[in-house]
Amino acid sequence: IEIGIDPNKIYISGNGLDYNYIATIKPADNTRYEACFCGSLRKNKGIYDLIKIWKLVTLRYPNSRLVIVGDGPEYTSLLNKMKEMNLAENIKLMRFISEGDKFQIMKSSKVFIFPSYEEGWGIAVAEAIACGLDVVLYDIGTYKAFDKYVNMVEKANTTKMAEIVIALMKKEKHSKKDVRINSVLDWQQVANMEMNSITALTPHE
């Protein structure tokens, strides 16, 4: 607008989820995790906070398992930190996997832990909610669309986050009923809206 573009010709798109696809994925038959994390292995994703949190969880539940899905520049350092804190048996580091495998892991877990310090929107959080997980994350002012679906903790408070994770793990029932987030559209709806906007903005002879 500042450089003279007509505001009537500007359209803001949105993120979405493939709810139908997520609904087709079932939990793994023989593998279960107490918690999972999905995201890039970078410092601003809070991955070292994640290790601290899980260490606190294992002090209460020594056999509890966390699975980390993702890759990035901190992979080797994170692996070394896991060994240093004697968590090699409690954390499974999986790197990149297919979308289907990712959703299967989510649905095979009880809690989604996401101590990220910086997010543009939170697609991994939305996916975890849609898979029916209990979600715990830092309150960084990004997740307004998910307020009623998540448990928020003040940023960097690893002790509090561990306490909430432990409380959620103790729940007798963990429903894996797929969730449709009220304010998040299906990708097909997003695509249809974009096509309508492109059509409306395209000059017709």
Buried (B, 14 or more C-beta within 10 A) or exposed (E): EEEEEEEEEEEEEEBBBBBEEBEEBEBBEEEEBBBBBBBBBBBEBBBBBBBBBBBBBBEEBEEBBBBBBBBBEBBEEBBEBBEEBEBEEBBBBBEEBEEEBBBBBBBBBBBBBBBBBEBEBBBBBBBBBBBBBBBBBBBBEBBEBBEEBBBBBEBEBBEEBBBBBBEBBEEEEBEBEBBEBEEBBBBEEBEEBEEEBEEEEEEEE
